[in-house]
Amino acid sequence: MKPATELGIQFRTGTKIEKILSCRGEVTGVLTDAGEEIPLSTVVSNCDSMRMHRELVSDSVGEAFERRRRHEPACSGVVLYLGLNKRYEHLAHHDFVFSRDPHEEFAFIYKKGEPAPDPTLLPRRDDLHRTRHAGGRRSALRCSSTLYLRRHHDRKAMLPEYRRVILEKLKRTGRRPDIESRIVFAAYTHAAKHP
């Protein structure tokens, strides 16, 4: 099989798409964050469909999608990235830290629509398989959790507080009570999905 470039495929890495352009319900291209319009006959997106229609697709097409929608969106998630000056050698590449009560956790997420006070976490040591993150005794830890943000939630206010919830749980579990003092870099991302 020929490499993609030999087939005429062009790659544009590091390019942020601001909008998917359309005319009369047909895709015509994309608009980049640099203001460049790239004409296209087809766009394939792996973005969440609701977020794509609300934030990237033109108003008329997005509104039509909303009118047709009858399903409840899947949960979103928050990911906390930590650069640490210590390696927790006992941690596997993937670990699970379950909630104290799954019924309580699911009730908060699905019924109340609020962040669970004791969430299930998925810590992952990126330094085990990504050598560019490893150096001496440093390590890179990524921690994921389910977080279903609703329209009334303020992400800017909630996510820093949820970072605190995640860190407190990491300190209580898995023999890492000193994790907060080991942080040299921290960031988080959130895949927002609203009903």
For each residue, the residues with C-beta under 8 A, 3 or more apart:
1:
2: 6 7
3: 6 7
4: 7 9 11
5: 8 9 10 11
6: 2 3
7: 2 3 4
8: 5
9: 4 5
10: 5
11: 4 5
12: 15 38
13:
14:
15: 12 32 33 34
16: 32 33
17: 20 30 31 32 33 56
18: 31 32 33 56
19: 30 31 56 57 58
20: 17 27 29 30 31 43 45 52 56 57 58
21: 27 28 29 30 31 37 58
22: 25 26 27 28 57 58 61
23: 26 28
24:
25: 22 60 61 64
26: 22 23
27: 20 21 22 40 41 42 43
28: 21 22 23 39 40
29: 20 21 37 38 39 40 43
30: 17 19 20 21 37 38 40 43
31: 17 18 19 20 21 35 36 37 38
32: 15 16 17 18 35 36 37 38
33: 15 16 17 18
34: 15
35: 31 32
36: 31 32
37: 21 29 30 31 32
38: 12 29 30 31 32
39: 28 29
40: 27 28 29 30 43
41: 27
42: 27
43: 20 27 29 30 40
44:
45: 20 52 56
46:
47: 51 52 56
48: 51 52 73 74 76 191 193
49: 52 53 65
50: 53 54 69 73 193 194
51: 47 48 54 55 56 191 192 193
52: 20 45 47 48 49 55 56 57
53: 49 50 56 57 61 62 65 66
54: 50 51 57 62 66
55: 51 52
56: 17 18 19 20 45 47 51 52 53
57: 19 20 22 52 53 54 61 62 65
58: 19 20 21 22 61 62
59: 62 63
60: 25 63 64
61: 22 25 53 57 58 64 65
62: 53 54 57 58 59 65 66
63: 59 60 66 67
64: 25 60 61 67 68
65: 49 53 57 61 62 68 69
66: 53 54 62 63 69
67: 63 64
68: 64 65
69: 50 65 66
70:
71:
72: 195
73: 48 50 76 193 194 195
74: 48 193
75: 109 146 147 148 193
76: 48 73 146 147 148 149 190 191 192 193
77: 144 145 146 147 190 191
78: 144 145 147 159 162 166 188 189 190
79: 142 143 144 188 189 190
80: 142 143 144 145 163 166 167 186 187 188
81: 140 141 142 185 186 187 188 189
82: 140 141 142 143 179 183 185 186
83: 133 138 139 140 183 184 185 186
84: 87 88 138 139 140 141 179 182 183 184
85: 137 138 182 184
86: 137 138 139 178 182
87: 84 127 137 138 139
88: 84 91 125 139 141 174 175 176 179
89:
90: 174 175
91: 88 95 123 125 141 174 176
92: 95 125
93: 124 125 128 129
94: 122 123 124
95: 91 92 122 123 124 174
96: 120 121 122
97: 120 121 122 123 169 170 173 174
98: 102 120
99: 102 104 105 116 118 119 120
100: 104 118
101: 104 105 118
102: 98 99 105 106 120
103: 106 107
104: 99 100 101 107 108 116 117 118
105: 99 101 102 108 109 116 118 119 120
106: 102 103 109 110 111
107: 103 104 110 111 112
108: 104 105 111 112 114 115 116 117
109: 75 105 106 112 113 114 115 116 146 147 148
110: 106 107 113 148
111: 106 107 108
112: 107 108 109
113: 109 110 148 150
114: 108 109
115: 108 109 119 147 158 162 165
116: 99 104 105 108 109 119 120 146
117: 104 108 165
118: 99 100 101 104 105 169
119: 99 105 115 116 145 146 147 165 166 169
120: 96 97 98 99 102 105 116 145 146
121: 96 97 143 144 145 166 169 170 173
122: 94 95 96 97 143 144 145
123: 91 94 95 97 141 142 143 170 174
124: 93 94 95 141 142 143 144
125: 88 91 92 93 128 139 140 141
126: 129 130 133 139 140 141 142
127: 87 130 131 133 134 138 139 140
128: 93 125
129: 93 126
130: 126 127 133 134 140
131: 127 134
132:
133: 83 126 127 130 138 139 140
134: 127 130 131 138 139 140
135: 138
136:
137: 85 86 87
138: 83 84 85 86 87 127 133 134 135 184
139: 83 84 86 87 88 125 126 127 133 134
140: 81 82 83 84 125 126 127 130 133 134
141: 81 82 84 88 91 123 124 125 126
142: 79 80 81 82 123 124 126
143: 79 80 82 121 122 123 124 166 170
144: 77 78 79 80 121 122 124
145: 77 78 80 119 120 121 122 162 166
146: 75 76 77 109 116 119 120
147: 75 76 77 78 109 115 119 162 190
148: 75 76 109 110 113 193
149: 76 153 155 158 190 192 193 194
150: 113 153 194 195
151: 194 195
152:
153: 149 150 158
154: 157 158
155: 149 158 159 190 192
156: 159 160
157: 154 160 161
158: 115 149 153 154 155 161 162
159: 78 155 156 162 163 188 190
160: 156 157 163 164
161: 157 158 164 165
162: 78 115 145 147 158 159 165 166
163: 80 159 160 166 167 186 188
164: 160 161 167 168
165: 115 117 119 161 162 168 169
166: 78 80 119 121 143 145 162 163 169 170
167: 80 163 164 170 171 179 180
168: 164 165 171 172
169: 97 118 119 121 165 166 172 173
170: 97 121 123 143 166 167 173 174 176 179
171: 167 168 176 177 178 179 180
172: 168 169 177
173: 97 121 169 170 176
174: 88 90 91 95 97 123 170
175: 88 90
176: 88 91 170 171 173 179
177: 171 172
178: 86 171 181 182
179: 82 84 88 167 170 171 176 182 183
180: 167 171 183
181: 178
182: 84 85 86 178 179
183: 82 83 84 179 180 186
184: 83 84 85 138
185: 81 82 83
186: 80 81 82 83 163 183
187: 80 81
188: 78 79 80 81 159 163
189: 78 79 81
190: 76 77 78 79 147 149 155 159
191: 48 51 76 77
192: 51 76 149 155
193: 48 50 51 73 74 75 76 148 149
194: 50 73 149 150 151
195: 72 73 150 151
